[in-house]
Amino acid sequence: MLRRTKIICTLGPATESPDMIAALIDAGM
């Protein structure tokens, strides 16, 4: 959870949607 929050904070509002976050996680971030 902490890691996910960190990614959102780092990338900003552009990645707020769960689909974008899932895509980033799938990409290995």
mmCIF file of the N, C-alpha and C atoms, coordinates in Angstrom:
data_MODEL
# 
_entry.id   MODEL 
# 
loop_
_atom_site.group_PDB 
_atom_site.id 
_atom_site.type_symbol 
_atom_site.label_atom_id 
_atom_site.label_alt_id 
_atom_site.label_comp_id 
_atom_site.label_asym_id 
_atom_site.label_entity_id 
_atom_site.label_seq_id 
_atom_site.pdbx_PDB_ins_code 
_atom_site.Cartn_x 
_atom_site.Cartn_y 
_atom_site.Cartn_z 
_atom_site.occupancy 
_atom_site.B_iso_or_equiv 
_atom_site.pdbx_formal_charge 
_atom_site.auth_seq_id 
_atom_site.auth_comp_id 
_atom_site.auth_asym_id 
_atom_site.auth_atom_id 
_atom_site.pdbx_PDB_model_num 
ATOM 1  N N  . MET A 1 1  ? 0.831  -1.201 0.000   1.00 0.00 ? 1  MET A N  1 
ATOM 2  C CA . MET A 1 1  ? 0.000  0.000  0.000   1.00 0.00 ? 1  MET A CA 1 
ATOM 3  C C  . MET A 1 1  ? 0.868  1.254  0.000   1.00 0.00 ? 1  MET A C  1 
ATOM 4  N N  . LEU A 1 2  ? 1.856  1.281  0.872   1.00 0.00 ? 2  LEU A N  1 
ATOM 5  C CA . LEU A 1 2  ? 2.737  2.451  0.954   1.00 0.00 ? 2  LEU A CA 1 
ATOM 6  C C  . LEU A 1 2  ? 3.401  2.706  -0.392  1.00 0.00 ? 2  LEU A C  1 
ATOM 7  N N  . ARG A 1 3  ? 3.844  1.641  -1.006  1.00 0.00 ? 3  ARG A N  1 
ATOM 8  C CA . ARG A 1 3  ? 4.531  1.765  -2.288  1.00 0.00 ? 3  ARG A CA 1 
ATOM 9  C C  . ARG A 1 3  ? 3.597  2.388  -3.328  1.00 0.00 ? 3  ARG A C  1 
ATOM 10 N N  . ARG A 1 4  ? 2.366  1.910  -3.354  1.00 0.00 ? 4  ARG A N  1 
ATOM 11 C CA . ARG A 1 4  ? 1.386  2.411  -4.317  1.00 0.00 ? 4  ARG A CA 1 
ATOM 12 C C  . ARG A 1 4  ? 1.147  3.899  -4.108  1.00 0.00 ? 4  ARG A C  1 
ATOM 13 N N  . THR A 1 5  ? 1.013  4.298  -2.849  1.00 0.00 ? 5  THR A N  1 
ATOM 14 C CA . THR A 1 5  ? 0.793  5.711  -2.528  1.00 0.00 ? 5  THR A CA 1 
ATOM 15 C C  . THR A 1 5  ? 1.980  6.540  -3.000  1.00 0.00 ? 5  THR A C  1 
ATOM 16 N N  . LYS A 1 6  ? 3.172  6.011  -2.789  1.00 0.00 ? 6  LYS A N  1 
ATOM 17 C CA . LYS A 1 6  ? 4.390  6.710  -3.186  1.00 0.00 ? 6  LYS A CA 1 
ATOM 18 C C  . LYS A 1 6  ? 4.391  6.952  -4.696  1.00 0.00 ? 6  LYS A C  1 
ATOM 19 N N  . ILE A 1 7  ? 4.009  5.932  -5.445  1.00 0.00 ? 7  ILE A N  1 
ATOM 20 C CA . ILE A 1 7  ? 3.974  6.057  -6.905  1.00 0.00 ? 7  ILE A CA 1 
ATOM 21 C C  . ILE A 1 7  ? 2.989  7.144  -7.315  1.00 0.00 ? 7  ILE A C  1 
ATOM 22 N N  . ILE A 1 8  ? 1.806  7.138  -6.695  1.00 0.00 ? 8  ILE A N  1 
ATOM 23 C CA . ILE A 1 8  ? 0.790  8.139  -7.026  1.00 0.00 ? 8  ILE A CA 1 
ATOM 24 C C  . ILE A 1 8  ? 1.322  9.538  -6.716  1.00 0.00 ? 8  ILE A C  1 
ATOM 25 N N  . CYS A 1 9  ? 1.952  9.678  -5.559  1.00 0.00 ? 9  CYS A N  1 
ATOM 26 C CA . CYS A 1 9  ? 2.474  10.986 -5.150  1.00 0.00 ? 9  CYS A CA 1 
ATOM 27 C C  . CYS A 1 9  ? 3.560  11.446 -6.118  1.00 0.00 ? 9  CYS A C  1 
ATOM 28 N N  . THR A 1 10 ? 4.378  10.505 -6.567  1.00 0.00 ? 10 THR A N  1 
ATOM 29 C CA . THR A 1 10 ? 5.489  10.856 -7.439  1.00 0.00 ? 10 THR A CA 1 
ATOM 30 C C  . THR A 1 10 ? 4.992  11.286 -8.816  1.00 0.00 ? 10 THR A C  1 
ATOM 31 N N  . LEU A 1 11 ? 4.019  10.552 -9.351  1.00 0.00 ? 11 LEU A N  1 
ATOM 32 C CA . LEU A 1 11 ? 3.576  10.808 -10.720 1.00 0.00 ? 11 LEU A CA 1 
ATOM 33 C C  . LEU A 1 11 ? 2.499  11.872 -10.806 1.00 0.00 ? 11 LEU A C  1 
ATOM 34 N N  . GLY A 1 12 ? 1.789  12.093 -9.708  1.00 0.00 ? 12 GLY A N  1 
ATOM 35 C CA . GLY A 1 12 ? 0.809  13.171 -9.691  1.00 0.00 ? 12 GLY A CA 1 
ATOM 36 C C  . GLY A 1 12 ? -0.572 12.763 -10.174 1.00 0.00 ? 12 GLY A C  1 
ATOM 37 N N  . PRO A 1 13 ? -1.442 13.742 -10.358 1.00 0.00 ? 13 PRO A N  1 
ATOM 38 C CA . PRO A 1 13 ? -2.857 13.535 -10.673 1.00 0.00 ? 13 PRO A CA 1 
ATOM 39 C C  . PRO A 1 13 ? -3.101 12.787 -11.985 1.00 0.00 ? 13 PRO A C  1 
ATOM 40 N N  . ALA A 1 14 ? -2.147 12.783 -12.877 1.00 0.00 ? 14 ALA A N  1 
ATOM 41 C CA . ALA A 1 14 ? -2.337 12.132 -14.169 1.00 0.00 ? 14 ALA A CA 1 
ATOM 42 C C  . ALA A 1 14 ? -2.563 10.629 -14.001 1.00 0.00 ? 14 ALA A C  1 
ATOM 43 N N  . THR A 1 15 ? -2.100 10.075 -12.886 1.00 0.00 ? 15 THR A N  1 
ATOM 44 C CA . THR A 1 15 ? -2.203 8.628  -12.681 1.00 0.00 ? 15 THR A CA 1 
ATOM 45 C C  . THR A 1 15 ? -3.171 8.287  -11.561 1.00 0.00 ? 15 THR A C  1 
ATOM 46 N N  . GLU A 1 16 ? -4.106 9.173  -11.286 1.00 0.00 ? 16 GLU A N  1 
ATOM 47 C CA . GLU A 1 16 ? -5.054 8.937  -10.203 1.00 0.00 ? 16 GLU A CA 1 
ATOM 48 C C  . GLU A 1 16 ? -5.994 7.783  -10.501 1.00 0.00 ? 16 GLU A C  1 
ATOM 49 N N  . SER A 1 17 ? -6.299 7.559  -11.777 1.00 0.00 ? 17 SER A N  1 
ATOM 50 C CA . SER A 1 17 ? -7.264 6.511  -12.111 1.00 0.00 ? 17 SER A CA 1 
ATOM 51 C C  . SER A 1 17 ? -6.663 5.132  -11.861 1.00 0.00 ? 17 SER A C  1 
ATOM 52 N N  . PRO A 1 18 ? -7.461 4.220  -11.292 1.00 0.00 ? 18 PRO A N  1 
ATOM 53 C CA . PRO A 1 18 ? -6.984 2.863  -10.974 1.00 0.00 ? 18 PRO A CA 1 
ATOM 54 C C  . PRO A 1 18 ? -6.430 2.144  -12.195 1.00 0.00 ? 18 PRO A C  1 
ATOM 55 N N  . ASP A 1 19 ? -6.994 2.406  -13.360 1.00 0.00 ? 19 ASP A N  1 
ATOM 56 C CA . ASP A 1 19 ? -6.509 1.752  -14.574 1.00 0.00 ? 19 ASP A CA 1 
ATOM 57 C C  . ASP A 1 19 ? -5.067 2.149  -14.861 1.00 0.00 ? 19 ASP A C  1 
ATOM 58 N N  . MET A 1 20 ? -4.764 3.413  -14.717 1.00 0.00 ? 20 MET A N  1 
ATOM 59 C CA . MET A 1 20 ? -3.402 3.887  -14.949 1.00 0.00 ? 20 MET A CA 1 
ATOM 60 C C  . MET A 1 20 ? -2.448 3.283  -13.933 1.00 0.00 ? 20 MET A C  1 
ATOM 61 N N  . ILE A 1 21 ? -2.874 3.254  -12.677 1.00 0.00 ? 21 ILE A N  1 
ATOM 62 C CA . ILE A 1 21 ? -2.031 2.693  -11.625 1.00 0.00 ? 21 ILE A CA 1 
ATOM 63 C C  . ILE A 1 21 ? -1.774 1.215  -11.904 1.00 0.00 ? 21 ILE A C  1 
ATOM 64 N N  . ALA A 1 22 ? -2.813 0.498  -12.291 1.00 0.00 ? 22 ALA A N  1 
ATOM 65 C CA . ALA A 1 22 ? -2.668 -0.927 -12.599 1.00 0.00 ? 22 ALA A CA 1 
ATOM 66 C C  . ALA A 1 22 ? -1.705 -1.117 -13.760 1.00 0.00 ? 22 ALA A C  1 
ATOM 67 N N  . ALA A 1 23 ? -1.789 -0.242 -14.748 1.00 0.00 ? 23 ALA A N  1 
ATOM 68 C CA . ALA A 1 23 ? -0.901 -0.332 -15.905 1.00 0.00 ? 23 ALA A CA 1 
ATOM 69 C C  . ALA A 1 23 ? 0.548  -0.124 -15.478 1.00 0.00 ? 23 ALA A C  1 
ATOM 70 N N  . LEU A 1 24 ? 0.777  0.829  -14.579 1.00 0.00 ? 24 LEU A N  1 
ATOM 71 C CA . LEU A 1 24 ? 2.129  1.098  -14.097 1.00 0.00 ? 24 LEU A CA 1 
ATOM 72 C C  . LEU A 1 24 ? 2.664  -0.092 -13.315 1.00 0.00 ? 24 LEU A C  1 
ATOM 73 N N  . ILE A 1 25 ? 1.804  -0.681 -12.483 1.00 0.00 ? 25 ILE A N  1 
ATOM 74 C CA . ILE A 1 25 ? 2.229  -1.846 -11.702 1.00 0.00 ? 25 ILE A CA 1 
ATOM 75 C C  . ILE A 1 25 ? 2.563  -2.993 -12.646 1.00 0.00 ? 25 ILE A C  1 
ATOM 76 N N  . ASP A 1 26 ? 1.736  -3.193 -13.671 1.00 0.00 ? 26 ASP A N  1 
ATOM 77 C CA . ASP A 1 26 ? 1.986  -4.244 -14.653 1.00 0.00 ? 26 ASP A CA 1 
ATOM 78 C C  . ASP A 1 26 ? 3.297  -3.985 -15.385 1.00 0.00 ? 26 ASP A C  1 
ATOM 79 N N  . ALA A 1 27 ? 3.622  -2.710 -15.585 1.00 0.00 ? 27 ALA A N  1 
ATOM 80 C CA . ALA A 1 27 ? 4.849  -2.350 -16.287 1.00 0.00 ? 27 ALA A CA 1 
ATOM 81 C C  . ALA A 1 27 ? 6.076  -2.574 -15.411 1.00 0.00 ? 27 ALA A C  1 
ATOM 82 N N  . GLY A 1 28 ? 5.846  -2.840 -14.122 1.00 0.00 ? 28 GLY A N  1 
ATOM 83 C CA . GLY A 1 28 ? 6.956  -3.173 -13.237 1.00 0.00 ? 28 GLY A CA 1 
ATOM 84 C C  . GLY A 1 28 ? 7.393  -2.046 -12.327 1.00 0.00 ? 28 GLY A C  1 
ATOM 85 N N  . MET A 1 29 ? 6.587  -1.021 -12.184 1.00 0.00 ? 29 MET A N  1 
ATOM 86 C CA . MET A 1 29 ? 6.968  0.082  -11.305 1.00 0.00 ? 29 MET A CA 1 
ATOM 87 C C  . MET A 1 29 ? 6.680  -0.244 -9.863  1.00 0.00 ? 29 MET A C  1 
# 
